[in-house]
Structures are given as structure tokens and as C-alpha cells.
Amino acid sequence: MAQGPMQALAIQIAVLVQQLQGTPHIQVNVPETNRELSTISYQDFYGGDQDPIIWLEDIKKAFDANIVSDNRKISVIVPKLRRPAANWWVMRRIQHSVIDR
């Protein structure tokens, strides 16, 4: 008995499905560093009357939500330091580079 094109296609699909069911599933592991997100924004920190503890708590929540690795946290957050806080960071870096020499 001759097979029509649809029946032949159905048989080919059935064979393919059986082959795929016998194949082990491939799992792709994405390294943590490549999974960083940008779903939560980071607040600017100016210093002054702004509460640093509350700001740090908010930043920690954003780091967790965005899956930021520990080795990237400084480089992600330094651009959010403004005016006196940014000046403080620059001075701290200068002081530490002198001490490290």
C-alpha cells in the first residue's frame, strides 16, 4: 500500500521523537559572571544627610536581584557616588595606593 506524503511525514516525525526521547538531555551551565542582570537600578549616594546604612541595604538588595558577583560590586557602584561621596572615594583610593607602596 502506498503512503501519502502526510503519512510519510508522520512516520518520520514519530521516528525522530523516539530518537530524541532516548537521547540524554543536554544541560548548559552559564557561569555566574555572565548572568548579571540590570533589573534593579542603583541609587546615587551623595553623602551629607543621606543615611548610608539605608543606602547600603538598598544597594545590597539590588546586587542580589541583579546577580552581581563580589568581584564586580565596586566597579558597578562607584559611578553612583556623587559629589562629597565621590571625592571621599577618590581620596581613599589615593591614600591606599600610597600605603600599598
Biopython code that builds the backbone (N, CA, C, O; Angstrom):
import numpy as np
from Bio.PDB.StructureBuilder import StructureBuilder

atoms = [
    (1, "MET", "N", (0.847, -1.174, 0.000)),
    (1, "MET", "CA", (0.000, 0.000, 0.000)),
    (1, "MET", "C", (0.894, 1.239, 0.000)),
    (1, "MET", "O", (1.817, 1.332, 0.809)),
    (2, "ALA", "N", (0.641, 2.155, -0.863)),
    (2, "ALA", "CA", (1.440, 3.370, -0.994)),
    (2, "ALA", "C", (1.085, 4.354, 0.111)),
    (2, "ALA", "O", (-0.070, 4.496, 0.511)),
    (3, "GLN", "N", (2.146, 5.037, 0.595)),
    (3, "GLN", "CA", (1.942, 6.038, 1.648)),
    (3, "GLN", "C", (1.789, 7.404, 1.011)),
    (3, "GLN", "O", (2.479, 7.740, 0.049)),
    (4, "GLY", "N", (0.872, 8.188, 1.565)),
    (4, "GLY", "CA", (0.745, 9.564, 1.119)),
    (4, "GLY", "C", (1.830, 10.405, 1.781)),
    (4, "GLY", "O", (2.447, 9.956, 2.747)),
    (5, "PRO", "N", (2.076, 11.623, 1.279)),
    (5, "PRO", "CA", (3.121, 12.472, 1.851)),
    (5, "PRO", "C", (2.890, 12.786, 3.327)),
    (5, "PRO", "O", (3.849, 12.869, 4.095)),
    (6, "MET", "N", (1.658, 12.958, 3.727)),
    (6, "MET", "CA", (1.373, 13.278, 5.139)),
    (6, "MET", "C", (1.676, 12.088, 6.034)),
    (6, "MET", "O", (2.207, 12.250, 7.133)),
    (7, "GLN", "N", (1.342, 10.906, 5.568)),
    (7, "GLN", "CA", (1.601, 9.712, 6.370)),
    (7, "GLN", "C", (3.107, 9.469, 6.471)),
    (7, "GLN", "O", (3.593, 9.072, 7.530)),
    (8, "ALA", "N", (3.840, 9.697, 5.409)),
    (8, "ALA", "CA", (5.299, 9.535, 5.431)),
    (8, "ALA", "C", (5.927, 10.533, 6.400)),
    (8, "ALA", "O", (6.841, 10.191, 7.149)),
    (9, "LEU", "N", (5.431, 11.766, 6.378)),
    (9, "LEU", "CA", (5.932, 12.789, 7.298)),
    (9, "LEU", "C", (5.623, 12.416, 8.746)),
    (9, "LEU", "O", (6.463, 12.600, 9.627)),
    (10, "ALA", "N", (4.422, 11.894, 8.994)),
    (10, "ALA", "CA", (4.044, 11.484, 10.345)),
    (10, "ALA", "C", (4.958, 10.373, 10.848)),
    (10, "ALA", "O", (5.333, 10.363, 12.021)),
    (11, "ILE", "N", (5.314, 9.448, 9.982)),
    (11, "ILE", "CA", (6.211, 8.352, 10.371)),
    (11, "ILE", "C", (7.604, 8.896, 10.684)),
    (11, "ILE", "O", (8.220, 8.486, 11.667)),
    (12, "GLN", "N", (8.104, 9.813, 9.859)),
    (12, "GLN", "CA", (9.421, 10.411, 10.097)),
    (12, "GLN", "C", (9.452, 11.172, 11.421)),
    (12, "GLN", "O", (10.430, 11.099, 12.165)),
    (13, "ILE", "N", (8.376, 11.901, 11.706)),
    (13, "ILE", "CA", (8.301, 12.645, 12.973)),
    (13, "ILE", "C", (8.270, 11.677, 14.146)),
    (13, "ILE", "O", (8.937, 11.908, 15.155)),
    (14, "ALA", "N", (7.509, 10.600, 14.030)),
    (14, "ALA", "CA", (7.435, 9.609, 15.107)),
    (14, "ALA", "C", (8.803, 8.986, 15.369)),
    (14, "ALA", "O", (9.180, 8.787, 16.524)),
    (15, "VAL", "N", (9.543, 8.680, 14.315)),
    (15, "VAL", "CA", (10.888, 8.109, 14.465)),
    (15, "VAL", "C", (11.809, 9.117, 15.142)),
    (15, "VAL", "O", (12.569, 8.757, 16.041)),
    (16, "LEU", "N", (11.745, 10.374, 14.718)),
    (16, "LEU", "CA", (12.577, 11.425, 15.312)),
    (16, "LEU", "C", (12.263, 11.608, 16.797)),
    (16, "LEU", "O", (13.178, 11.749, 17.608)),
    (17, "VAL", "N", (10.992, 11.607, 17.155)),
    (17, "VAL", "CA", (10.599, 11.752, 18.561)),
    (17, "VAL", "C", (11.154, 10.597, 19.384)),
    (17, "VAL", "O", (11.649, 10.813, 20.490)),
    (18, "GLN", "N", (11.080, 9.380, 18.866)),
    (18, "GLN", "CA", (11.622, 8.229, 19.582)),
    (18, "GLN", "C", (13.129, 8.363, 19.765)),
    (18, "GLN", "O", (13.658, 8.020, 20.822)),
    (19, "GLN", "N", (13.818, 8.855, 18.753)),
    (19, "GLN", "CA", (15.264, 9.042, 18.860)),
    (19, "GLN", "C", (15.600, 10.105, 19.901)),
    (19, "GLN", "O", (16.536, 9.938, 20.684)),
    (20, "LEU", "N", (14.846, 11.186, 19.910)),
    (20, "LEU", "CA", (15.102, 12.264, 20.867)),
    (20, "LEU", "C", (14.812, 11.828, 22.299)),
    (20, "LEU", "O", (15.492, 12.259, 23.230)),
    (21, "GLN", "N", (13.808, 10.977, 22.475)),
    (21, "GLN", "CA", (13.480, 10.514, 23.820)),
    (21, "GLN", "C", (14.587, 9.639, 24.386)),
    (21, "GLN", "O", (14.754, 9.573, 25.604)),
    (22, "GLY", "N", (15.335, 8.978, 23.543)),
    (22, "GLY", "CA", (16.429, 8.140, 24.003)),
    (22, "GLY", "C", (17.727, 8.900, 24.206)),
    (22, "GLY", "O", (18.690, 8.346, 24.737)),
    (23, "THR", "N", (17.769, 10.153, 23.794)),
    (23, "THR", "CA", (18.971, 10.974, 23.909)),
    (23, "THR", "C", (19.008, 11.654, 25.269)),
    (23, "THR", "O", (18.006, 12.229, 25.691)),
    (24, "PRO", "N", (20.153, 11.601, 25.972)),
    (24, "PRO", "CA", (20.229, 12.316, 27.257)),
    (24, "PRO", "C", (20.084, 13.823, 27.030)),
    (24, "PRO", "O", (20.531, 14.363, 26.017)),
    (25, "HIS", "N", (19.457, 14.476, 27.987)),
    (25, "HIS", "CA", (19.251, 15.922, 27.887)),
    (25, "HIS", "C", (20.568, 16.653, 28.096)),
    (25, "HIS", "O", (21.356, 16.303, 28.975)),
    (26, "ILE", "N", (20.790, 17.651, 27.293)),
    (26, "ILE", "CA", (21.995, 18.465, 27.410)),
    (26, "ILE", "C", (21.702, 19.625, 28.349)),
    (26, "ILE", "O", (20.711, 20.336, 28.185)),
    (27, "GLN", "N", (22.567, 19.807, 29.328)),
    (27, "GLN", "CA", (22.420, 20.911, 30.276)),
    (27, "GLN", "C", (23.548, 21.901, 30.038)),
    (27, "GLN", "O", (24.722, 21.532, 30.011)),
    (28, "VAL", "N", (23.180, 23.144, 29.869)),
    (28, "VAL", "CA", (24.166, 24.193, 29.656)),
    (28, "VAL", "C", (24.291, 24.983, 30.946)),
    (28, "VAL", "O", (23.313, 25.544, 31.440)),
    (29, "ASN", "N", (25.493, 25.022, 31.484)),
    (29, "ASN", "CA", (25.740, 25.788, 32.704)),
    (29, "ASN", "C", (26.320, 27.138, 32.322)),
    (29, "ASN", "O", (27.358, 27.217, 31.666)),
    (30, "VAL", "N", (25.641, 28.198, 32.738)),
    (30, "VAL", "CA", (26.101, 29.552, 32.463)),
    (30, "VAL", "C", (26.862, 30.032, 33.680)),
    (30, "VAL", "O", (26.313, 30.028, 34.781)),
    (31, "PRO", "N", (28.116, 30.449, 33.516)),
    (31, "PRO", "CA", (28.878, 30.942, 34.670)),
    (31, "PRO", "C", (28.180, 32.128, 35.325)),
    (31, "PRO", "O", (27.512, 32.916, 34.657)),
    (32, "GLU", "N", (28.344, 32.244, 36.641)),
    (32, "GLU", "CA", (27.717, 33.328, 37.401)),
    (32, "GLU", "C", (28.048, 34.698, 36.830)),
    (32, "GLU", "O", (27.178, 35.567, 36.783)),
    (33, "THR", "N", (29.273, 34.909, 36.399)),
    (33, "THR", "CA", (29.669, 36.234, 35.926)),
    (33, "THR", "C", (28.917, 36.650, 34.676)),
    (33, "THR", "O", (28.770, 37.843, 34.411)),
    (34, "ASN", "N", (28.437, 35.678, 33.902)),
    (34, "ASN", "CA", (27.713, 36.014, 32.686)),
    (34, "ASN", "C", (26.217, 36.156, 32.911)),
    (34, "ASN", "O", (25.473, 36.428, 31.968)),
    (35, "ARG", "N", (25.772, 35.978, 34.128)),
    (35, "ARG", "CA", (24.346, 36.029, 34.400)),
    (35, "ARG", "C", (23.924, 37.341, 35.036)),
    (35, "ARG", "O", (22.776, 37.469, 35.462)),
    (36, "GLU", "N", (24.803, 38.304, 35.112)),
    (36, "GLU", "CA", (24.471, 39.569, 35.756)),
    (36, "GLU", "C", (23.317, 40.250, 35.027)),
    (36, "GLU", "O", (23.293, 40.310, 33.798)),
    (37, "LEU", "N", (22.381, 40.751, 35.788)),
    (37, "LEU", "CA", (21.201, 41.407, 35.245)),
    (37, "LEU", "C", (21.227, 42.897, 35.542)),
    (37, "LEU", "O", (22.095, 43.378, 36.270)),
    (38, "SER", "N", (20.290, 43.610, 34.987)),
    (38, "SER", "CA", (20.137, 45.038, 35.278)),
    (38, "SER", "C", (18.664, 45.349, 35.507)),
    (38, "SER", "O", (18.131, 46.322, 34.973)),
    (39, "THR", "N", (18.017, 44.512, 36.305)),
    (39, "THR", "CA", (16.588, 44.715, 36.521)),
    (39, "THR", "C", (16.303, 45.750, 37.596)),
    (39, "THR", "O", (15.280, 46.432, 37.535)),
    (40, "ILE", "N", (17.175, 45.881, 38.566)),
    (40, "ILE", "CA", (17.002, 46.847, 39.653)),
    (40, "ILE", "C", (18.063, 47.925, 39.497)),
    (40, "ILE", "O", (19.246, 47.619, 39.351)),
    (41, "SER", "N", (17.644, 49.184, 39.527)),
    (41, "SER", "CA", (18.610, 50.278, 39.373)),
    (41, "SER", "C", (19.282, 50.580, 40.712)),
    (41, "SER", "O", (18.783, 50.208, 41.774)),
    (42, "TYR", "N", (20.409, 51.252, 40.637)),
    (42, "TYR", "CA", (21.191, 51.615, 41.816)),
    (42, "TYR", "C", (21.000, 53.100, 42.097)),
    (42, "TYR", "O", (21.112, 53.933, 41.198)),
    (43, "GLN", "N", (20.711, 53.420, 43.360)),
    (43, "GLN", "CA", (20.516, 54.816, 43.748)),
    (43, "GLN", "C", (21.861, 55.524, 43.854)),
    (43, "GLN", "O", (22.869, 54.919, 44.219)),
    (44, "ASP", "N", (21.860, 56.806, 43.530)),
    (44, "ASP", "CA", (23.051, 57.628, 43.740)),
    (44, "ASP", "C", (23.245, 57.865, 45.233)),
    (44, "ASP", "O", (22.282, 57.914, 45.998)),
    (45, "PHE", "N", (24.500, 58.012, 45.634)),
    (45, "PHE", "CA", (24.799, 58.353, 47.028)),
    (45, "PHE", "C", (25.596, 59.646, 47.043)),
    (45, "PHE", "O", (26.673, 59.740, 46.456)),
    (46, "TYR", "N", (25.042, 60.643, 47.728)),
    (46, "TYR", "CA", (25.667, 61.962, 47.805)),
    (46, "TYR", "C", (26.384, 62.194, 49.127)),
    (46, "TYR", "O", (27.242, 63.072, 49.218)),
    (47, "GLY", "N", (26.044, 61.420, 50.151)),
    (47, "GLY", "CA", (26.587, 61.679, 51.484)),
    (47, "GLY", "C", (25.718, 62.713, 52.181)),
    (47, "GLY", "O", (24.514, 62.787, 51.940)),
    (48, "GLY", "N", (26.327, 63.503, 53.038)),
    (48, "GLY", "CA", (25.570, 64.542, 53.750)),
    (48, "GLY", "C", (24.520, 63.940, 54.659)),
    (48, "GLY", "O", (24.826, 63.092, 55.498)),
    (49, "ASP", "N", (23.276, 64.380, 54.493)),
    (49, "ASP", "CA", (22.173, 63.904, 55.338)),
    (49, "ASP", "C", (21.626, 62.545, 54.898)),
    (49, "ASP", "O", (20.796, 61.961, 55.594)),
    (50, "GLN", "N", (22.069, 62.051, 53.783)),
    (50, "GLN", "CA", (21.588, 60.763, 53.286)),
    (50, "GLN", "C", (22.104, 59.645, 54.193)),
    (50, "GLN", "O", (23.298, 59.583, 54.489)),
    (51, "ASP", "N", (21.211, 58.769, 54.631)),
    (51, "ASP", "CA", (21.584, 57.687, 55.546)),
    (51, "ASP", "C", (22.386, 56.618, 54.792)),
    (51, "ASP", "O", (21.840, 55.953, 53.912)),
    (52, "PRO", "N", (23.670, 56.441, 55.123)),
    (52, "PRO", "CA", (24.491, 55.468, 54.390)),
    (52, "PRO", "C", (24.070, 54.023, 54.640)),
    (52, "PRO", "O", (24.228, 53.173, 53.763)),
    (53, "ILE", "N", (23.534, 53.736, 55.829)),
    (53, "ILE", "CA", (23.121, 52.360, 56.141)),
    (53, "ILE", "C", (21.942, 51.955, 55.260)),
    (53, "ILE", "O", (21.936, 50.863, 54.691)),
    (54, "ILE", "N", (20.954, 52.825, 55.149)),
    (54, "ILE", "CA", (19.791, 52.530, 54.301)),
    (54, "ILE", "C", (20.233, 52.388, 52.845)),
    (54, "ILE", "O", (19.780, 51.490, 52.136)),
    (55, "TRP", "N", (21.123, 53.284, 52.404)),
    (55, "TRP", "CA", (21.620, 53.210, 51.026)),
    (55, "TRP", "C", (22.334, 51.884, 50.784)),
    (55, "TRP", "O", (22.107, 51.234, 49.763)),
    (56, "LEU", "N", (23.199, 51.477, 51.719)),
    (56, "LEU", "CA", (23.921, 50.211, 51.566)),
    (56, "LEU", "C", (22.977, 49.010, 51.546)),
    (56, "LEU", "O", (23.192, 48.060, 50.793)),
    (57, "GLU", "N", (21.933, 49.054, 52.373)),
    (57, "GLU", "CA", (20.947, 47.966, 52.375)),
    (57, "GLU", "C", (20.236, 47.886, 51.021)),
    (57, "GLU", "O", (20.021, 46.796, 50.491)),
    (58, "ASP", "N", (19.873, 49.051, 50.465)),
    (58, "ASP", "CA", (19.227, 49.078, 49.149)),
    (58, "ASP", "C", (20.168, 48.572, 48.058)),
    (58, "ASP", "O", (19.750, 47.852, 47.151)),
    (59, "ILE", "N", (21.434, 48.953, 48.153)),
    (59, "ILE", "CA", (22.425, 48.512, 47.169)),
    (59, "ILE", "C", (22.613, 47.001, 47.249)),
    (59, "ILE", "O", (22.705, 46.326, 46.224)),
    (60, "LYS", "N", (22.671, 46.470, 48.475)),
    (60, "LYS", "CA", (22.820, 45.018, 48.640)),
    (60, "LYS", "C", (21.636, 44.279, 48.010)),
    (60, "LYS", "O", (21.819, 43.260, 47.345)),
    (61, "LYS", "N", (20.428, 44.795, 48.222)),
    (61, "LYS", "CA", (19.246, 44.172, 47.606)),
    (61, "LYS", "C", (19.345, 44.215, 46.081)),
    (61, "LYS", "O", (19.011, 43.241, 45.407)),
    (62, "ALA", "N", (19.800, 45.337, 45.545)),
    (62, "ALA", "CA", (19.952, 45.455, 44.089)),
    (62, "ALA", "C", (21.024, 44.497, 43.572)),
    (62, "ALA", "O", (20.842, 43.869, 42.529)),
    (63, "PHE", "N", (22.148, 44.381, 44.300)),
    (63, "PHE", "CA", (23.191, 43.423, 43.908)),
    (63, "PHE", "C", (22.622, 42.007, 43.855)),
    (63, "PHE", "O", (22.863, 41.268, 42.900)),
    (64, "ASP", "N", (21.863, 41.635, 44.892)),
    (64, "ASP", "CA", (21.288, 40.292, 44.937)),
    (64, "ASP", "C", (20.311, 40.071, 43.786)),
    (64, "ASP", "O", (20.349, 39.032, 43.127)),
    (65, "ALA", "N", (19.441, 41.043, 43.544)),
    (65, "ALA", "CA", (18.446, 40.909, 42.475)),
    (65, "ALA", "C", (19.098, 40.864, 41.098)),
    (65, "ALA", "O", (18.626, 40.159, 40.205)),
    (66, "ASN", "N", (20.170, 41.606, 40.930)),
    (66, "ASN", "CA", (20.857, 41.679, 39.639)),
    (66, "ASN", "C", (21.939, 40.613, 39.471)),
    (66, "ASN", "O", (22.601, 40.549, 38.436)),
    (67, "ILE", "N", (22.113, 39.780, 40.497)),
    (67, "ILE", "CA", (23.099, 38.693, 40.484)),
    (67, "ILE", "C", (24.499, 39.234, 40.163)),
    (67, "ILE", "O", (25.164, 38.760, 39.242)),
    (68, "VAL", "N", (24.929, 40.229, 40.937)),
    (68, "VAL", "CA", (26.250, 40.831, 40.742)),
    (68, "VAL", "C", (27.261, 40.057, 41.580)),
    (68, "VAL", "O", (27.078, 39.903, 42.788)),
    (69, "SER", "N", (28.314, 39.574, 40.954)),
    (69, "SER", "CA", (29.342, 38.824, 41.675)),
    (69, "SER", "C", (30.154, 39.774, 42.558)),
    (69, "SER", "O", (30.242, 40.971, 42.285)),
    (70, "ASP", "N", (30.740, 39.222, 43.612)),
    (70, "ASP", "CA", (31.502, 40.033, 44.567)),
    (70, "ASP", "C", (32.620, 40.821, 43.896)),
    (70, "ASP", "O", (32.865, 41.972, 44.255)),
    (71, "ASN", "N", (33.290, 40.224, 42.938)),
    (71, "ASN", "CA", (34.417, 40.913, 42.309)),
    (71, "ASN", "C", (33.987, 42.063, 41.392)),
    (71, "ASN", "O", (34.845, 42.798, 40.904)),
    (72, "ARG", "N", (32.698, 42.237, 41.145)),
    (72, "ARG", "CA", (32.205, 43.329, 40.302)),
    (72, "ARG", "C", (31.494, 44.430, 41.074)),
    (72, "ARG", "O", (31.188, 45.475, 40.501)),
    (73, "LYS", "N", (31.228, 44.227, 42.343)),
    (73, "LYS", "CA", (30.399, 45.167, 43.097)),
    (73, "LYS", "C", (30.995, 46.570, 43.160)),
    (73, "LYS", "O", (30.270, 47.550, 42.989)),
    (74, "ILE", "N", (32.275, 46.687, 43.397)),
    (74, "ILE", "CA", (32.911, 48.015, 43.486)),
    (74, "ILE", "C", (32.787, 48.746, 42.155)),
    (74, "ILE", "O", (32.376, 49.905, 42.120)),
    (75, "SER", "N", (33.136, 48.080, 41.066)),
    (75, "SER", "CA", (33.095, 48.757, 39.766)),
    (75, "SER", "C", (31.675, 49.118, 39.344)),
    (75, "SER", "O", (31.478, 50.074, 38.594)),
    (76, "VAL", "N", (30.685, 48.363, 39.816)),
    (76, "VAL", "CA", (29.293, 48.679, 39.489)),
    (76, "VAL", "C", (28.810, 49.892, 40.271)),
    (76, "VAL", "O", (28.065, 50.711, 39.733)),
    (77, "ILE", "N", (29.220, 50.023, 41.530)),
    (77, "ILE", "CA", (28.632, 51.041, 42.394)),
    (77, "ILE", "C", (29.408, 52.357, 42.449)),
    (77, "ILE", "O", (28.815, 53.394, 42.745)),
    (78, "VAL", "N", (30.699, 52.349, 42.177)),
    (78, "VAL", "CA", (31.487, 53.594, 42.248)),
    (78, "VAL", "C", (30.896, 54.706, 41.379)),
    (78, "VAL", "O", (30.883, 55.855, 41.822)),
    (79, "PRO", "N", (30.408, 54.430, 40.176)),
    (79, "PRO", "CA", (29.813, 55.515, 39.382)),
    (79, "PRO", "C", (28.565, 56.139, 40.016)),
    (79, "PRO", "O", (28.130, 57.207, 39.587)),
    (80, "LYS", "N", (27.990, 55.494, 41.021)),
    (80, "LYS", "CA", (26.804, 56.032, 41.688)),
    (80, "LYS", "C", (27.168, 56.955, 42.850)),
    (80, "LYS", "O", (26.278, 57.553, 43.456)),
    (81, "LEU", "N", (28.449, 57.084, 43.170)),
    (81, "LEU", "CA", (28.884, 58.020, 44.208)),
    (81, "LEU", "C", (28.937, 59.415, 43.604)),
    (81, "LEU", "O", (29.503, 59.610, 42.529)),
    (82, "ARG", "N", (28.347, 60.384, 44.296)),
    (82, "ARG", "CA", (28.255, 61.751, 43.784)),
    (82, "ARG", "C", (28.878, 62.738, 44.759)),
    (82, "ARG", "O", (28.924, 62.494, 45.964)),
    (83, "ARG", "N", (29.345, 63.826, 44.236)),
    (83, "ARG", "CA", (29.898, 64.969, 44.962)),
    (83, "ARG", "C", (30.767, 64.555, 46.141)),
    (83, "ARG", "O", (31.818, 63.951, 45.927)),
    (84, "PRO", "N", (30.369, 64.859, 47.397)),
    (84, "PRO", "CA", (31.282, 64.544, 48.517)),
    (84, "PRO", "C", (31.631, 63.055, 48.606)),
    (84, "PRO", "O", (32.765, 62.703, 48.931)),
    (85, "ALA", "N", (30.668, 62.190, 48.319)),
    (85, "ALA", "CA", (30.935, 60.751, 48.390)),
    (85, "ALA", "C", (31.948, 60.339, 47.318)),
    (85, "ALA", "O", (32.827, 59.519, 47.584)),
    (86, "ALA", "N", (31.835, 60.894, 46.129)),
    (86, "ALA", "CA", (32.796, 60.600, 45.062)),
    (86, "ALA", "C", (34.172, 61.134, 45.422)),
    (86, "ALA", "O", (35.181, 60.473, 45.174)),
    (87, "ASN", "N", (34.221, 62.328, 46.006)),
    (87, "ASN", "CA", (35.503, 62.898, 46.441)),
    (87, "ASN", "C", (36.143, 62.024, 47.519)),
    (87, "ASN", "O", (37.350, 61.781, 47.500)),
    (88, "TRP", "N", (35.322, 61.558, 48.456)),
    (88, "TRP", "CA", (35.815, 60.665, 49.510)),
    (88, "TRP", "C", (36.437, 59.414, 48.881)),
    (88, "TRP", "O", (37.519, 58.990, 49.285)),
    (89, "TRP", "N", (35.761, 58.828, 47.900)),
    (89, "TRP", "CA", (36.265, 57.612, 47.267)),
    (89, "TRP", "C", (37.609, 57.864, 46.584)),
    (89, "TRP", "O", (38.531, 57.057, 46.707)),
    (90, "VAL", "N", (37.720, 58.973, 45.871)),
    (90, "VAL", "CA", (38.977, 59.303, 45.187)),
    (90, "VAL", "C", (40.104, 59.458, 46.206)),
    (90, "VAL", "O", (41.197, 58.927, 46.009)),
    (91, "MET", "N", (39.841, 60.182, 47.295)),
    (91, "MET", "CA", (40.865, 60.381, 48.329)),
    (91, "MET", "C", (41.251, 59.054, 48.981)),
    (91, "MET", "O", (42.426, 58.812, 49.257)),
    (92, "ARG", "N", (40.286, 58.222, 49.219)),
    (92, "ARG", "CA", (40.560, 56.914, 49.832)),
    (92, "ARG", "C", (41.444, 56.067, 48.916)),
    (92, "ARG", "O", (42.376, 55.412, 49.383)),
    (93, "ARG", "N", (41.159, 56.079, 47.637)),
    (93, "ARG", "CA", (41.976, 55.327, 46.682)),
    (93, "ARG", "C", (43.410, 55.863, 46.645)),
    (93, "ARG", "O", (44.366, 55.089, 46.583)),
    (94, "ILE", "N", (43.552, 57.179, 46.684)),
    (94, "ILE", "CA", (44.889, 57.785, 46.684)),
    (94, "ILE", "C", (45.642, 57.385, 47.948)),
    (94, "ILE", "O", (46.812, 57.010, 47.878)),
    (95, "GLN", "N", (44.979, 57.461, 49.106)),
    (95, "GLN", "CA", (45.618, 57.106, 50.373)),
    (95, "GLN", "C", (46.045, 55.643, 50.378)),
    (95, "GLN", "O", (47.144, 55.319, 50.828)),
    (96, "HIS", "N", (45.196, 54.773, 49.890)),
    (96, "HIS", "CA", (45.538, 53.347, 49.882)),
    (96, "HIS", "C", (46.657, 53.039, 48.908)),
    (96, "HIS", "O", (47.466, 52.150, 49.172)),
    (97, "SER", "N", (46.727, 53.740, 47.797)),
    (97, "SER", "CA", (47.819, 53.471, 46.856)),
    (97, "SER", "C", (49.156, 53.902, 47.447)),
    (97, "SER", "O", (50.182, 53.281, 47.168)),
    (98, "VAL", "N", (49.160, 54.964, 48.263)),
    (98, "VAL", "CA", (50.392, 55.400, 48.940)),
    (98, "VAL", "C", (50.790, 54.380, 49.996)),
    (98, "VAL", "O", (51.968, 54.045, 50.117)),
    (99, "ILE", "N", (49.835, 53.887, 50.751)),
    (99, "ILE", "CA", (50.109, 52.903, 51.808)),
    (99, "ILE", "C", (50.599, 51.589, 51.207)),
    (99, "ILE", "O", (51.479, 50.940, 51.773)),
    (100, "ASP", "N", (50.043, 51.194, 50.071)),
    (100, "ASP", "CA", (50.413, 49.923, 49.440)),
    (100, "ASP", "C", (51.816, 49.927, 48.849)),
    (100, "ASP", "O", (52.359, 48.859, 48.568)),
    (101, "ARG", "N", (52.411, 51.083, 48.656)),
    (101, "ARG", "CA", (53.738, 51.159, 48.014)),
    (101, "ARG", "C", (54.837, 50.784, 48.946)),
    (101, "ARG", "O", (56.006, 50.798, 48.560)),
]
sb = StructureBuilder()
sb.init_structure("model")
sb.init_model(0)
sb.init_chain("A")
sb.init_seg("    ")
for serial, (resi, resn, name, xyz) in enumerate(atoms, 1):
    if name == "N":
        sb.init_residue(resn, " ", resi, " ")
    sb.init_atom(name, np.array(xyz, "f"), 0.0, 1.0, " ", f" {name:<3s}", serial, name[0])
structure = sb.get_structure()
